[in-house]
Amino acid sequence: MMQEVRCGHCGRKLAAVCGFTELQIKCPRCRTLNHLKAESLLTSPASAPSLQEALCPRNRSSPG
């Protein structure tokens, strides 16, 4: 299953990937360097946040 990779700063879609162990990609919009590692390398899946949560943190200041 393909998974979207979005910039952690501005949210722009950077790529669609199907499995990776480590990924480094620079956002062309805001120039943020996004460095991602596969969850299984970081922690056990039960205690790790999902990739989507890590890439797209919710804005606590806006309702919804």
C-alpha positions as CSV (number, residue, x, y, z in Angstrom):
1,M,0.0,0.0,0.0
2,M,1.4,3.4,-1.0
3,Q,1.7,5.9,1.9
4,E,1.9,9.7,1.4
5,V,4.9,11.5,2.8
6,R,4.1,15.1,3.7
7,C,6.3,18.0,4.9
8,G,6.3,18.2,8.7
9,H,6.4,22.0,8.5
10,C,4.0,23.1,5.7
11,G,2.1,19.9,4.9
12,R,3.0,19.7,1.2
13,K,2.9,16.2,-0.3
14,L,6.5,15.3,-1.0
15,A,6.2,11.6,-2.1
16,A,4.2,8.4,-2.1
17,V,6.2,5.5,-0.9
18,C,5.8,1.8,-0.4
19,G,8.0,0.8,2.4
20,F,11.3,2.5,3.4
21,T,13.9,2.2,6.2
22,E,15.1,5.8,6.1
23,L,14.1,8.8,3.9
24,Q,15.5,12.3,3.7
25,I,13.7,14.8,1.5
26,K,13.8,18.5,1.2
27,C,10.5,20.4,0.7
28,P,10.6,22.6,-2.4
29,R,8.0,25.0,-0.9
30,C,9.4,25.8,2.6
31,R,13.0,24.3,2.3
32,T,12.5,22.1,5.4
33,L,14.6,19.0,5.4
34,N,12.4,16.1,6.4
35,H,14.2,13.0,7.8
36,L,12.0,9.9,8.4
37,K,12.9,6.5,9.7
38,A,10.7,3.4,9.6
39,E,8.7,2.9,12.8
40,S,10.1,-0.6,13.3
41,L,13.6,0.8,13.6
42,L,12.6,3.5,16.1
43,T,10.4,1.7,18.6
44,S,8.0,-1.2,18.9
45,P,4.8,-0.7,16.8
46,A,2.6,-0.7,19.9
47,S,4.3,2.4,21.4
48,A,5.2,4.3,18.2
49,P,2.9,7.0,16.8
50,S,1.6,6.3,13.3
51,L,3.6,7.8,10.4
52,Q,0.6,10.0,9.6
53,E,0.6,11.4,13.1
54,A,4.3,12.1,13.0
55,L,4.1,13.8,9.6
56,C,0.9,15.8,10.1
57,P,0.6,17.0,13.7
58,R,-2.7,18.6,14.5
59,N,-2.9,22.3,15.0
60,R,-4.1,22.6,18.6
61,S,-5.0,26.3,18.1
62,S,-7.7,25.7,15.5
63,P,-11.1,24.1,16.2
64,G,-11.9,20.7,14.6
